[in-house]
Every structure is written in C-alpha cells, then in structure tokens.
Amino acid sequence: MKNELYVIDGTDSGKRLDVWLSEKMDLTRSYVQKLIEEGRVRVDEMTVKAGLKLKPGMKISAEIPEPEPLTLKPENIPLDIVFEDEDIIVINKPKDMVVHPAAGNWDGTLVNALLAHCRDSLSDINGVIRPGIIHRIDKDTSGLLVVAKNNSAHLNLSEQMKKHNIQRTYEAIVDGIVKEDEGKINAPIGRHPVHRKKMAVVHNGKPAITHFTTIQRLRGYTHLRLRLETGRTHQIRVHMSAMGHPVTGDTVYGKACPVMDTKGQVLHARFLKLTHPRTGEEMVFEAPLPEYFKKLLELLS
C-alpha cells in the first residue's frame, strides 16, 4: 500500500478533486474516482465525492493499493492484429468476443487472448480484469480497438480519449430509410429508468454526440458511417434507436434481422485514428467489413 499526502495551495483552488489528483499522481481519472468511491481518498480526514472543489489549506490523503497479482488464465486464442509495437497493439475484434472478463464470461475474452500473446507486456492501471484496456466495444460489435502495453502508453491514450482526440468511426446497417445524407445526433445518454441493464436517451444523462453519413440506401434499410464524438455505453445503438432507425439485428434496442441471422447488431468499428503515445505520429487504422456484413449488403441491394 502506498500512501500520499498533499496540501492544497492557492494555485489549485477551484479544481475538481478527481481531476487534480489524477494529474498529480499520474493515474487515470476513472481509477482515481474508483479510489474515492472506495473511501481511499480523504480530505481533512473525511470521505468526499469526486467532484469536490478544492480550497487552499485542504489536506488530501490517498491510499494506492498494490496491483493485484493476475489470476486470469492466458488462452491461446488467435488474434487479428492490425498493428503492434512495444507500446500499443491494435486488434480487429471478431463478433461474439467479449473484451474483458466479467460475471458469466471469465474466459474466452480478448483479455485472455492478450495475456497469452503479450505475456507481461500489458499496462496494469485498470487492474486485474482489464489490463491494457483503453476502451471497449460490445460483444456482438466487431472491429478496431487499441490496447496499451505499458502504463505510460495507457495514461497517454486515456488522456487522448478524454479529450476526444481518438477518432472512432463505425459502419452499420440500420432499419428503415434514413432521409438525411448526413447529420448529428446530440442526445444525452444514461441508465434506462425501468430496464436497468439498458441505456436510454434521458434528460439528465451524460452528453452524447454521434455524427452520421449515409453511404447507401438499400431495400428497407440504410448503410451508415458513424463517428463518435463522445463514447457512452451503447451510444450508437441507443442513438439510432431513438432516431427511429435501430441498428439491424439489435435485439436489445430494436429487433432481429428477418433477412438473415446476423447474431446481433450489424455494427463494425471500421476506422481508428490516434496519436502514437511515444512518437507523436498520427496513425489511422482500418478493419475491412466482415463477411456477414458484406453478405447482408448483397442481400439488401
């Protein structure tokens, strides 16, 4: 256990506790928020909330637990590696693969495969369950995501993600004919008020913005390109459903595809643009449309 003690001076007055502490300790903001929720961060010997505004003279103590030893099982699962070096690895995730272990999915995940491929070369900032994971895509969504192989890369990429400097562009087939050639959906997303496992557009949700461009209008469907400006849980699926054009095959926010068995939503993370955390080089990656996606396009053309 590592213990840190700080005293706030006038230059930091007015800053949020979680933002200030993440910068001070070189930790991700989400990890600092977790420490605060667990009561490991105290201000003037009292537990507080992450959004507390700092004042001069406040004494902040923080307990940083030692990283837990990895107990997940490495599994020799083939990976579609788009790019890899000593800092990052970009994966084209297949449909039907969970990104990291959770209740009911402790093996067969992308993390299990990464542990076998990268061995000890994964950042430990997100703890045992999510080593190296910067962002996620849903089990039944295919396509690109970047993984950090060390803590320095993880912090850099997390900062890029927070500032919306990592550009994630998807392609989807959605139900119905989208009339607009392009547009922006600006609708806050939060937990569904009744179905707690679902997300929804709610007035008190977190800001969420999705940009879309129509690629092709099909027979009763539309092929779209969608760029995330924010990254809320199920954002594209929720936004398209709220727009009246749910992602085809999405049985949570829409309905199953009657044309063929898509095994979930027809949604693919096609492009990923980021700045390399060590070299500063701007990098753009592309994952071709998977076969099931192309087959459905043919059937609907």
N, C-alpha and C positions, 0 to 999 in steps of 0.2 A: 504494500500500500504506500502510495506517495502522497504526502500532504503539502499543500501550498497555502501560503498566507499573503494577502495583499491589502494595502490600504489605499483607498481612492483619493486622488488629489483633484484639484480644480479642473485640470485639462480633460478629465474623463467624465465630468459631471453631465448628467442627462442621457448618457448612453444606456442601452438595454444591457442587463446583466449577462444574458446568454451570448450576445454579440461581442461584448467586451471580453468575456472570459475565453471564448473560442479563439479570439485573436491573440490574447495574452498567452495562452497555453498551447497554441498550435494544434487545436483539436477542431473537429467538425462541429458545427453549431448543433446538429441533431444529437451528437454524442454528449455535448455539454447539457443540452436540455434533458437528456436521459439522467445524467448525474444529478441535476437539480430536482427532477421528479422523485428520484430515489432518496432525496434528503442528504446527499453527499456534499452539497454546496450550501454554506450557511453565511448569512450576512448579519453581523453583530450578534452571532451565536443563535440566530433564528433561521428556520427554514423559510424559503421565499419562493416566488414564482419567477419563471424565466424572463418575463417582461418587466421586472422591477427596474425603475430608473435610478441610476447611481447618483449619489450625493457625496461631496467631499467629506472625508473622515470615516466613511463606512469601512469596516473590516470584513474582508471576504476570506473564508477558509474553504478549501476544496480538497476532497479525498479522491484520488485517482487509483482505482483498483488495478492490481497487476493483471495483464491479459490472461484470460483463462486458457489452459492448455487445450489444443484442438482435440476434440473427441469424435469428430465426424470421420466417416470412413472414406478414404480416397477410392474412386472407382474408375476403372479403365473404360470410360465411355468416349467414343470418338467425338472430336470437336471440329467444327468447321471454322478454322482460324483464318481470319481475313488479314490480320496484321499482328506481329508480336515483336517486342524488343525487351530490354531489361526493365522498362518502366510500365508499359501497358500491354494489354492483349485485347484485341477486338474480335468478338465472336459473332458469327451468324447463328443465332439460336434457332433450333428447329421448333416447329409446332409441337405441342404436347410435352414440353420440358419445363419443369418448374425451375426458377432461377436459384432460389436458396431454400434450404430445409425449413420446414415448419410442421406443425401437428398434422399427421397424416401423410407427410412427404419427407421422410428423413433420409431417403436415399434416391438415387437416380436423378439428382438435380444437377444443374450446371455447376454449383459449388463443389459437389462430389467429384465431378469430372475435372474441374480446375485443380483441386487438391492433388489429383493423380498426375496431372500434366505439369503443374508449376512447382509441385512439392512445397518447399518452404518460401517460395517467392510470391507471396501474396501479402498485401497490407493487412494489419490486424486491428485497424482503427474501429471497424464495425463489429469487432468481437468474433466469437466462435462461429456463429451461424452464418455471417455474411462477410467472410474475408474477401477484401478487394472489391466488393460490390459498390459501385457508384450510383447506379440507377437500375431499375427493373423493367421488364416487360412481362405481360401476363402469360400464363401457361400456354394458352391457345393462340397467342400472338407470336409470330416468327420475326426474325430479323436481328438487327445490329444492336450490340451494347458493348461498352468499354469497361474493362476491369483493371484496377490498379495493382501493380506487382510490388509496390513498396509504399510506405507511409507518406513520403514526400510527394509522390505522384497522386496519391489519394487526396491529400489536402488541396493540391493544385486543381485537380479535376472537380472536386466538390465546390471549390470557390467559383470555377467556371460555370458549373451547373447553377449555383445560387444566383449568379449574375446573368443567367440566361445566355451565356456565351457558347455553350454547347448546343448546336443546332440538330434537332432530331426531326426527320421528315419521314412520314409513313405513306403507304398506299393502301387503299381499302376499296372494297365494293360495298355499296350501301343500297338498301331497299328504296325503290322509287326513283323518280327522275328529279335530280337537283336542277332547278331552273337557272340559278346563277352560275356564271363562268368562274367566278372567284368570290371570296368573301371572308369575313372574320366573325367568329363566334366568341362573344365576350360575356360569359355567364359563370357566376361563382359556383363552386362545387363543394359539397360537404356530405356528411353521412346522411343516408336516406332516413327521414323521420320515422318511418314504420319498419322497413326492412333493413335492419342494422348491418347486414352483410353487403348491402348495395350502397352505391354513391348516387347522388342526385344533384340537379341544379337547385340550390336553395339560397334564399336572400342573404343569409348570414354565413355562407360558405367562404372558402378561400378564393381569391381571384384566379380565374382560369381563362386563358385565351388560346383559341385554335384558329389557324389560318387554313383555308381550303382552296383548291383549284380543281376544276372539273377537267379530267383527262378525256373521258369518253362517256357518252350516254348510250346505254345498252337497252335491251328489251325489258323494260320494267325496273332497271337497276342503273346505277351510276358508278363509274370508276373514278375515284378521287385521289388527289395527292393532298396530304395534310401535314402542316408544320406546327409543332408545339412551341408556343411562346412561354408557357408555363408547363409544369409537369405534375398535375394532380393525379391521384389514383383513378384509373379507368377513364381518363379525361376525354379521349376521342370517342370512346363508346358512349359515355354519358352525353356529351355534346351532340353527337349525331342523333341519338335517340330523342333528345329534347327538340332537335330541329325537325323531327318527323321523318328522319331517314336513318334508322338504326343500321349499324354495321351488319351486313348479311351474315346469317348463321349465328348471331349473338343471342343465345337463348336466355341470357340474363336481362339484357336491355331491349331485346327485340324478339325474334323468333327464328326457328331453324330454317335453313335454306331448303325450299321444295325442289330445287333443280338437281342437287347432288349433296351427298353427305360431306360437309366442309369441316366436320369435327371442331366446331366452334367458330368464332368470328373470323371473317376474311380480312385480316389486318396484318400488315407486314411493315416492319421498321426498315425502310429501303435505304435511306441515306443518313450518315452521321458525320457531322463536321465539328472539329475541335482543334485546340491548340496543344501541341505536344508539351507535356509538363516540364520537360528538361530542355529541349532545343528551341522551343518557342515557334516551331514550324506549324503553319496551318495545314491540317490534314482533312481530307474528305474521303469517306469510305462508302462503298455501295454494295448491297446484297441483292442479287437478281431475284425477281419474283419466283416463289416456289412453284413446283409443278401443279399443285392443286389449285392455286390461284390462277395460273395460266389456263388450266383446263376449264375453270368456270367462266373465264372471259370468253373462251371459244364457244362454249355452250350458249352464252347470252348474246353473242354478236349476231 
